[in-house]
Amino acid sequence: MKREQIVLNLLVFAKEVEAGALQAELLLKAKELGFNKVELRREYFKNIKEEMPVIKKIADDQGIELFYSVPDEVFVNREVNPKLTEYLMEANQLGVKHIKWNIGDFHEDSPLAELQALTEKGIEINIENDQTQTSGTIQAIATFMEAVKKAELAIGYVYDLGNWRFVGESEEAAAKQLAEYVRYIHVKDVAYANDQPQAAELDKGVIEWRNILAILPQDVPVAIEYPTTSDEQILAAKQLLEEA
């Protein structure tokens, strides 16, 4: 895998965030570790209005391409979430080029056409398979993406490698069925404790992640996205991906 494809999701610094670290600090740390693409997490902001201009300046100065993970849903009660416009405004102020949401409770009668205006803001919009039965199953993703394709909407899909185990489905089956929609990949391994799935470092779990990546598009960004406890773990994951 090309080095420039690799993204660092700030989930890797969960421990530092809990200790009070700001995403601006972590952005600089990511750069020091050799990453030029970083995914911010909206839930990690402590004062978003104050932090946004600082982050944008750092990203501009350091040449960092920003992604934005927003833990909210496109559809709430089958209607378009009114907060989506606000999130796109934040993305614009941050200088973000890629934003990610979850589907939520999309149904056949949901007003999909209302998303058209959101796709015209100059920011790439993607949805992800989460860890819920509502919007994290193969069927849920396939149904939504087929509707998006039919409506000719510029919305893509983030394939989260580890999340399939949390909804009891096969990451291989998901990759084969959904590969055509993938514009971005999140990688983590999964280990089991008392029969319950838990996020794990690459090669520390049960997922044959190299085989899955071989099924998926080869030219899209790939993010390291699981909590770590040391810089060495982050660099080890980076090396594994570069060798994949």
Rosetta silent file (secondary structure, phi, psi, omega in degrees, C-alpha in Angstrom):
SEQUENCE: MKREQIVLNLLVFAKEVEAGALQAELLLKAKELGFNKVELRREYFKNIKEEMPVIKKIADDQGIELFYSVPDEVFVNREVNPKLTEYLMEANQLGVKHIKWNIGDFHEDSPLAELQALTEKGIEINIENDQTQTSGTIQAIATFMEAVKKAELAIGYVYDLGNWRFVGESEEAAAKQLAEYVRYIHVKDVAYANDQPQAAELDKGVIEWRNILAILPQDVPVAIEYPTTSDEQILAAKQLLEEA
SCORE:     score description
SCORE:     0.000 S_00000001
   1 L     0.000  138.864  179.561    0.000    0.000    0.000 S_00000001
   2 L   -70.115  139.367 -178.225    1.254    3.464   -0.838 S_00000001
   3 H   -57.025  -36.663 -176.589    2.272    5.536    2.162 S_00000001
   4 H   -71.513   -9.708  176.202    0.203    8.499    0.982 S_00000001
   5 H   -80.190  -20.009 -167.720   -2.998    6.419    1.210 S_00000001
   6 E   -83.022  129.542 -179.331   -2.689    5.908    4.961 S_00000001
   7 E  -112.594  145.201  172.982   -4.815    8.036    7.303 S_00000001
   8 E  -107.847  113.247  174.719   -4.516    8.290   11.081 S_00000001
   9 E   -81.833  133.461 -173.902   -7.881    8.478   12.826 S_00000001
  10 H   -68.388   -0.033  170.308   -7.453   10.286   16.145 S_00000001
  11 H   -58.071  -26.395  179.468   -9.191    7.396   17.910 S_00000001
  12 H   -60.879  -23.196 -178.732   -5.656    6.030   18.253 S_00000001
  13 H  -103.000   28.575 -177.873   -5.081    8.770   20.844 S_00000001
  14 H   -53.470  -40.044 -179.755   -8.180    8.001   22.926 S_00000001
  15 H   -62.443  -43.236  179.458   -6.065    7.749   26.065 S_00000001
  16 H   -66.997  -38.149  178.002   -4.551   11.193   25.498 S_00000001
  17 H   -62.479  -42.972  178.581   -7.977   12.704   24.786 S_00000001
  18 H   -62.341  -29.008  179.982   -9.303   11.308   28.054 S_00000001
  19 L   -84.986   -0.793  175.424   -6.326   12.940   29.791 S_00000001
  20 L   110.378    0.638 -178.467   -7.274   16.328   28.311 S_00000001
  21 L   -66.407  143.642  176.253   -5.315   16.541   25.064 S_00000001
  22 L   -93.341  154.973 -178.014   -6.770   18.714   22.288 S_00000001
  23 H   -64.791  -27.185  176.606   -7.041   17.551   18.696 S_00000001
  24 H   -61.718  -42.710  177.396   -4.725   20.364   17.582 S_00000001
  25 H   -63.347  -41.416 -176.819   -1.950   18.854   19.708 S_00000001
  26 H   -71.295  -28.462  175.847   -2.696   15.405   18.365 S_00000001
  27 H   -62.991  -44.239  177.409   -2.621   16.689   14.801 S_00000001
  28 H   -64.858  -38.174  178.962    0.970   17.812   15.341 S_00000001
  29 H   -65.478  -40.837  178.209    1.804   14.470   16.929 S_00000001
  30 H   -59.923  -41.794  178.257    0.331   12.627   13.949 S_00000001
  31 H   -62.292  -42.778  178.947    2.541   14.695   11.646 S_00000001
  32 H   -61.373  -30.454  179.580    5.591   13.856   13.758 S_00000001
  33 L   -83.290   -1.714  173.811    4.726   10.171   13.368 S_00000001
  34 L   100.495   18.194 -179.009    4.764   10.549    9.595 S_00000001
  35 L  -104.074  132.190  177.070    1.096   10.993    8.691 S_00000001
  36 L  -108.540    0.472  175.225   -0.078   13.573    6.160 S_00000001
  37 E  -129.632  127.861 -175.539   -3.737   12.532    6.330 S_00000001
  38 E  -136.848  138.376  177.356   -5.620   12.722    9.647 S_00000001
  39 E  -105.048  115.487  175.531   -9.226   12.061   10.600 S_00000001
  40 E   -75.299  157.108  177.029  -10.668   14.376   13.251 S_00000001
  41 E  -123.698  123.412 -174.661  -13.460   13.169   15.532 S_00000001
  42 H   -61.002  -35.869 -177.911  -16.250   15.564   16.377 S_00000001
  43 H   -69.901   -9.145  179.663  -16.829   14.032   19.809 S_00000001
  44 H   -89.869   -6.932  176.722  -13.213   14.877   20.716 S_00000001
  45 L   -71.844  138.779  174.710  -13.729   18.635   20.573 S_00000001
  46 L  -100.351  -34.946  172.341  -13.830   20.349   23.943 S_00000001
  47 L  -145.495   90.405 -168.538  -14.629   23.817   22.543 S_00000001
  48 H   -60.366  -38.943 -177.646  -15.212   23.425   18.833 S_00000001
  49 H   -64.758  -38.443  179.156  -15.453   27.142   17.986 S_00000001
  50 H   -74.980  -34.523 -173.470  -12.096   27.894   19.603 S_00000001
  51 H   -80.586  -29.388 -174.514  -10.372   24.792   18.279 S_00000001
  52 H   -57.848  -50.663 -178.505  -11.436   24.932   14.623 S_00000001
  53 H   -64.762  -31.208  178.460   -9.270   27.887   13.495 S_00000001
  54 H   -66.491  -45.574  179.494   -6.250   26.472   15.352 S_00000001
  55 H   -62.971  -43.927 -179.350   -6.652   23.099   13.649 S_00000001
  56 H   -60.914  -42.025 -179.503   -7.111   24.670   10.230 S_00000001
  57 H   -64.233  -43.698  179.134   -3.930   26.722   10.591 S_00000001
  58 H   -61.730  -46.185 -179.065   -1.922   23.680   11.672 S_00000001
  59 H   -61.630  -42.420  179.060   -3.299   21.592    8.801 S_00000001
  60 H   -65.237  -45.846 -177.601   -2.548   24.355    6.303 S_00000001
  61 H   -66.120  -37.009 -174.135    0.938   24.991    7.666 S_00000001
  62 H   -94.416   -4.501 -178.903    1.840   21.304    7.894 S_00000001
  63 L    67.751   41.768 -179.019    0.215   20.191    4.630 S_00000001
  64 L  -100.770  129.290  175.449   -2.186   17.791    6.354 S_00000001
  65 E   -86.338  127.250 -174.326   -5.302   16.580    4.547 S_00000001
  66 E  -103.226  137.313  169.989   -8.223   16.417    6.980 S_00000001
  67 E  -112.449  158.819 -174.372  -11.064   13.926    7.238 S_00000001
  68 E  -136.348  113.050  177.998  -13.988   14.454    9.647 S_00000001
  69 E   -95.698  117.385 -179.172  -15.782   11.696   11.542 S_00000001
  70 E  -116.685  115.333 -175.890  -19.152   12.860   12.857 S_00000001
  71 E   -80.252   61.905  178.134  -21.042   10.352   15.053 S_00000001
  72 E  -138.030  172.417 -170.669  -24.491   11.338   13.866 S_00000001
  73 E  -109.680  146.178  177.183  -27.069    9.964   11.468 S_00000001
  74 E   -69.547  -40.601 -179.869  -28.190   11.076    8.022 S_00000001
  75 E  -118.245  129.833  176.565  -31.777   10.070    8.739 S_00000001
  76 E  -125.058  124.072 -174.763  -33.601   10.578   12.042 S_00000001
  77 L    53.288   39.241  176.887  -37.199    9.350   12.250 S_00000001
  78 L    70.233    1.879  179.233  -36.930    8.689    8.499 S_00000001
  79 E  -109.924  157.290  178.871  -36.300   12.399    7.810 S_00000001
  80 E   -65.131  130.532 -179.574  -33.038   14.130    6.894 S_00000001
  81 L   -62.455  119.905 -178.206  -31.170   15.176   10.022 S_00000001
  82 L   -66.169  -13.717 -179.253  -31.331   19.007   10.216 S_00000001
  83 L   -79.964  -10.343 -174.613  -27.871   19.084   11.833 S_00000001
  84 H   -61.525  -38.743  178.553  -26.108   17.897    8.675 S_00000001
  85 H   -61.229  -39.889  177.989  -25.809   21.427    7.259 S_00000001
  86 H   -62.071  -41.931  179.875  -24.133   22.540   10.487 S_00000001
  87 H   -64.887  -37.331  177.829  -21.626   19.702   10.242 S_00000001
  88 H   -68.465  -34.033  175.174  -20.774   20.671    6.675 S_00000001
  89 H   -64.572  -41.717  176.502  -20.243   24.265    7.802 S_00000001
  90 H   -61.348  -45.375  179.933  -17.831   23.006   10.452 S_00000001
  91 H   -58.323  -41.915  179.612  -16.044   20.912    7.840 S_00000001
  92 H   -63.765  -43.067  179.674  -15.691   23.971    5.628 S_00000001
  93 H   -67.602  -29.029  178.785  -14.258   26.052    8.476 S_00000001
  94 H   -80.783  -17.349 -173.709  -11.810   23.265    9.303 S_00000001
  95 L    81.514   20.963 -178.709  -10.716   22.903    5.704 S_00000001
  96 L   -74.866  141.957  178.380  -11.968   19.318    5.695 S_00000001
  97 L  -109.106  -11.623 -176.754  -12.446   17.597    2.329 S_00000001
  98 E  -138.639  128.305  177.886  -14.113   14.370    3.532 S_00000001
  99 E  -124.413  148.510 -176.712  -16.936   13.930    6.059 S_00000001
 100 E  -131.705  132.796  174.055  -18.450   10.701    7.401 S_00000001
 101 E  -128.964  175.824  169.263  -21.826    9.948    8.982 S_00000001
 102 E   -99.147  162.391 -176.481  -23.949    6.884    9.757 S_00000001
 103 E   -70.692  -45.495 -171.200  -27.115    6.146    7.793 S_00000001
 104 E    80.619 -154.816 -173.507  -29.636    6.119   10.634 S_00000001
 105 L   -94.491   69.175  176.497  -33.149    4.868    9.986 S_00000001
 106 L   -74.736  135.382  175.540  -33.334    5.150    6.212 S_00000001
 107 L  -133.456  168.636 -177.334  -36.433    3.651    4.583 S_00000001
 108 L   -56.781  -30.846 -178.148  -37.756    3.494    1.046 S_00000001
 109 L   -93.405    6.978  177.370  -39.997    6.486    1.702 S_00000001
 110 L   -69.528  144.839 -175.067  -37.228    8.638    3.210 S_00000001
 111 L   -78.022   74.809 -176.020  -36.651   11.898    1.254 S_00000001
 112 H   -60.298  -34.956 -176.905  -33.339   10.942   -0.323 S_00000001
 113 H   -61.284  -22.504 -179.924  -33.511   13.780   -2.860 S_00000001
 114 H   -67.473  -14.259  179.503  -33.116   16.306   -0.033 S_00000001
 115 H   -79.944  -14.217 -177.004  -29.479   15.225    0.250 S_00000001
 116 L   -53.913  -46.300 -177.493  -28.664   16.611   -3.195 S_00000001
 117 H   -62.706  -33.137 -179.264  -28.008   20.117   -1.885 S_00000001
 118 H   -68.501  -29.872 -177.865  -25.627   18.743    0.756 S_00000001
 119 H   -78.981   -2.561 -176.874  -23.499   17.047   -1.906 S_00000001
 120 H  -104.585   19.272 -177.546  -22.918   20.376   -3.640 S_00000001
 121 L   -94.950    2.341  179.853  -20.868   21.970   -0.840 S_00000001
 122 L    81.731   14.245 -179.740  -17.489   20.835   -2.172 S_00000001
 123 L  -122.968  128.594  179.202  -17.001   18.235    0.570 S_00000001
 124 E   -67.852  125.629 -179.477  -16.957   14.499   -0.102 S_00000001
 125 E  -105.449  131.226  176.510  -19.776   12.825    1.847 S_00000001
 126 E  -132.900  155.427  170.492  -19.558    9.202    2.948 S_00000001
 127 E  -116.747  159.585 -175.465  -21.545    6.895    5.180 S_00000001
 128 E  -129.248  151.375  169.178  -20.103    4.051    7.260 S_00000001
 129 L   -76.864  116.942 -179.959  -21.244    0.701    8.562 S_00000001
 130 L   -93.414 -161.690 -176.680  -21.545    1.230   12.322 S_00000001
 131 L  -103.190   28.194 -179.859  -22.049   -1.309   15.107 S_00000001
 132 L  -115.866  155.947  175.888  -25.863   -1.252   15.069 S_00000001
 133 L   -72.373  -21.310 -179.369  -28.447   -3.506   13.453 S_00000001
 134 L   -70.281  -46.100 -174.625  -30.190   -0.390   12.132 S_00000001
 135 L  -137.388   24.326  179.858  -27.395    0.903    9.937 S_00000001
 136 L  -123.880   10.538  179.031  -24.470   -1.454   10.305 S_00000001
 137 L   -97.234  162.374  177.556  -25.557   -4.576    8.423 S_00000001
 138 H   -57.879  -44.095 -178.240  -24.732   -5.547    4.869 S_00000001
 139 H   -62.886  -42.169 -179.786  -28.390   -5.230    3.930 S_00000001
 140 H   -62.547  -45.106 -179.820  -28.703   -1.744    5.436 S_00000001
 141 H   -67.295  -45.283 -178.308  -25.625   -0.454    3.617 S_00000001
 142 H   -62.065  -42.894 -179.714  -26.524   -2.140    0.339 S_00000001
 143 H   -61.323  -45.723 -179.341  -30.096   -0.810    0.413 S_00000001
 144 H   -66.288  -47.466 -175.721  -28.949    2.745    1.050 S_00000001
 145 H   -68.580  -32.149  175.226  -26.105    2.718   -1.474 S_00000001
 146 H   -65.613  -39.643  177.785  -28.303    1.185   -4.177 S_00000001
 147 H   -66.946  -39.808  177.349  -30.813    3.992   -3.603 S_00000001
 148 H   -61.789  -44.598  179.619  -28.008    6.568   -3.716 S_00000001
 149 H   -62.864  -43.940 -179.911  -26.734    5.111   -6.979 S_00000001
 150 H   -63.205  -37.111  179.864  -30.216    5.124   -8.511 S_00000001
 151 H   -82.431   -4.216  179.621  -30.707    8.760   -7.458 S_00000001
 152 L    58.407   42.755  177.101  -27.253    9.647   -8.837 S_00000001
 153 L   -91.654  142.351 -179.936  -26.184   11.250   -5.567 S_00000001
 154 L   -84.612   69.191  178.025  -22.501   11.909   -4.905 S_00000001
 155 E  -127.933  130.179 -178.535  -22.365    9.922   -1.661 S_00000001
 156 E  -110.254 -168.038 -171.550  -19.804    7.200   -1.031 S_00000001
 157 E  -135.769  134.200  173.741  -19.173    4.511    1.530 S_00000001
 158 E   -99.559  114.648  177.557  -16.580    3.930    4.258 S_00000001
 159 E   -83.664  111.317  176.759  -15.964    0.207    4.739 S_00000001
 160 E   -94.626  111.218 -172.242  -15.176   -0.369    8.428 S_00000001
 161 L   -61.023  -41.915 -173.519  -13.352   -3.675    8.597 S_00000001
 162 L   -82.914  -23.661 -171.744  -13.896   -4.464   12.267 S_00000001
 163 H   -67.431  -22.635 -178.903  -17.500   -3.403   12.727 S_00000001
 164 H   -60.223  -35.494 -179.144  -18.988   -6.412   10.925 S_00000001
 165 H   -65.684  -27.217 -178.795  -18.091   -8.671   13.840 S_00000001
 166 H   -76.525  -17.699  176.653  -20.107   -6.426   16.170 S_00000001
 167 L  -110.487    9.773  174.234  -23.281   -7.013   14.140 S_00000001
 168 L    74.894   29.326 -179.082  -22.605  -10.722   13.639 S_00000001
 169 L  -122.631  168.829 -174.854  -21.770  -10.557    9.934 S_00000001
 170 L   -89.846  124.323  177.287  -18.884  -11.555    7.675 S_00000001
 171 H   -65.629  -29.980  178.587  -16.353   -8.921    6.692 S_00000001
 172 H   -70.430  -46.641  177.718  -15.519  -10.993    3.610 S_00000001
 173 H   -60.256  -40.220  179.190  -19.139  -11.210    2.437 S_00000001
 174 H   -63.915  -43.633 -179.278  -19.500   -7.465    3.055 S_00000001
 175 H   -61.755  -43.723 -178.470  -16.368   -6.668    1.067 S_00000001
 176 H   -66.084  -38.359 -175.751  -17.509   -8.733   -1.906 S_00000001
 177 H   -80.677  -30.645 -170.346  -21.005   -7.245   -1.939 S_00000001
 178 H  -109.710    1.125 -172.824  -20.140   -3.608   -1.218 S_00000001
 179 H   -54.568  -36.074 -175.455  -16.741   -3.097   -2.882 S_00000001
 180 H   -63.825  -21.690 -176.565  -18.135   -1.024   -5.753 S_00000001
 181 H   -94.798  -10.012 -168.496  -19.268    1.704   -3.357 S_00000001
 182 E   -73.110  125.969  174.550  -16.089    1.968   -1.249 S_00000001
 183 E  -118.714   -3.382 -174.441  -14.264    5.319   -1.237 S_00000001
 184 E  -165.864  146.992 -177.593  -12.496    4.978    2.112 S_00000001
 185 E  -130.422  135.083  169.315  -11.536    2.127    4.480 S_00000001
 186 E  -105.288  130.679  179.527  -11.191    1.946    8.261 S_00000001
 187 E  -115.271  138.412  168.888   -9.005   -0.900    9.529 S_00000001
 188 L  -156.911  159.068  171.646   -8.922   -2.616   12.864 S_00000001
 189 E   -99.003  171.944  179.012   -8.630   -6.216   13.931 S_00000001
 190 E  -134.652  128.927  172.871  -11.092   -7.927   16.288 S_00000001
 191 E  -114.866  165.428 -177.952  -10.363  -10.214   19.216 S_00000001
 192 E  -119.530  136.331  174.077  -12.877  -11.968   21.454 S_00000001
 193 E  -130.484  121.000 -175.449  -13.216  -11.883   25.244 S_00000001
 194 L    52.898   41.693  178.139  -15.999  -13.984   26.774 S_00000001
 195 L    67.394   11.348  179.487  -17.373  -14.406   23.235 S_00000001
 196 E  -107.208  132.723 -179.495  -17.708  -10.617   22.851 S_00000001
 197 E   -70.879  143.793  176.776  -15.888   -8.805   20.019 S_00000001
 198 E  -139.490  141.595  177.249  -13.364   -6.138   20.922 S_00000001
 199 E   -62.189  140.054 -177.894  -11.281   -3.853   18.718 S_00000001
 200 E  -140.694  163.984  175.506   -7.691   -5.023   18.463 S_00000001
 201 L   -64.945  154.906  174.385   -4.413   -4.122   16.796 S_00000001
 202 L   -58.182  136.468 -178.045   -3.755   -5.466   13.321 S_00000001
 203 L    71.653   10.018  177.127   -2.496   -9.066   13.520 S_00000001
 204 L  -113.298   12.513 -178.725   -3.679   -9.293   17.153 S_00000001
 205 L  -136.868 -154.776 -171.765   -7.138  -10.633   16.337 S_00000001
 206 L  -105.633   -5.841 -175.557   -8.981  -13.092   14.129 S_00000001
 207 L   -81.708  132.183  174.023   -9.585  -11.062   10.952 S_00000001
 208 L   -84.390   73.218 -168.491   -7.616  -11.940    7.813 S_00000001
 209 H   -65.840  -31.304  178.129   -7.385   -8.250    7.032 S_00000001
 210 H   -64.311  -40.463  178.707   -4.898   -8.531    4.180 S_00000001
 211 H   -64.410  -37.495 -179.481   -7.268  -10.836    2.298 S_00000001
 212 H   -69.220  -44.195  179.319  -10.139   -8.398    2.820 S_00000001
 213 H   -61.018  -29.629  179.153   -8.130   -5.400    1.613 S_00000001
 214 H   -67.700  -25.412  179.408   -7.305   -7.374   -1.526 S_00000001
 215 H   -79.394  -31.382 -172.717  -11.039   -7.553   -2.339 S_00000001
 216 L   -85.472  166.025  177.816  -11.591   -3.811   -1.855 S_00000001
 217 L   -54.353  142.222 -174.460  -10.477   -0.911   -4.103 S_00000001
 218 L   -93.479   -5.474 -171.967   -6.705   -0.472   -4.064 S_00000001
 219 L  -118.315   23.461 -178.227   -6.551    3.294   -4.601 S_00000001
 220 L  -109.208  160.270  176.716   -8.624    4.685   -1.708 S_00000001
 221 L   -63.696  146.637 -179.757   -7.522    6.141    1.654 S_00000001
 222 E  -130.809  120.494 -175.402   -7.098    3.601    4.472 S_00000001
 223 E  -104.841  138.078  168.030   -7.314    4.726    8.113 S_00000001
 224 E   -79.520  119.175 -171.733   -5.882    3.163   11.242 S_00000001
 225 L  -141.803   78.234  172.412   -8.878    3.407   13.568 S_00000001
 226 L  -162.600  153.162 -178.943   -8.662    1.767   16.984 S_00000001
 227 L   -63.998  140.385  175.517   -7.379    2.855   20.414 S_00000001
 228 L  -124.982  168.956 -179.122   -3.666    2.352   21.011 S_00000001
 229 L  -118.902    0.263 -179.980   -1.482    2.657   24.074 S_00000001
 230 L  -159.267  157.165  175.198    1.821    3.731   22.519 S_00000001
 231 H   -62.680  -32.245 -179.233    3.372    5.462   19.528 S_00000001
 232 H   -61.495  -37.817  177.867    5.086    2.146   18.755 S_00000001
 233 H   -65.180  -39.189  178.375    1.711    0.501   18.156 S_00000001
 234 H   -64.453  -46.611 -178.935    0.743    3.250   15.725 S_00000001
 235 H   -66.373  -33.469  177.586    4.017    2.975   13.822 S_00000001
 236 H   -65.237  -42.561  178.405    3.706   -0.825   13.730 S_00000001
 237 H   -64.195  -41.706  178.669    0.239   -0.536   12.162 S_00000001
 238 H   -59.556  -43.528 -179.832    1.556    1.992    9.651 S_00000001
 239 H   -66.411  -40.802  178.461    4.350   -0.369    8.658 S_00000001
 240 H   -60.108  -41.922  179.868    1.984   -3.323    8.290 S_00000001
 241 H   -68.521  -38.913  179.041   -0.224   -1.312    5.948 S_00000001
 242 H   -64.253  -30.904 -179.403    2.719   -0.083    3.910 S_00000001
 243 H   -85.580  -13.568 -175.371    3.818   -3.704    3.480 S_00000001
 244 L   -71.136    0.000    0.000    0.316   -4.959    2.638 S_00000001
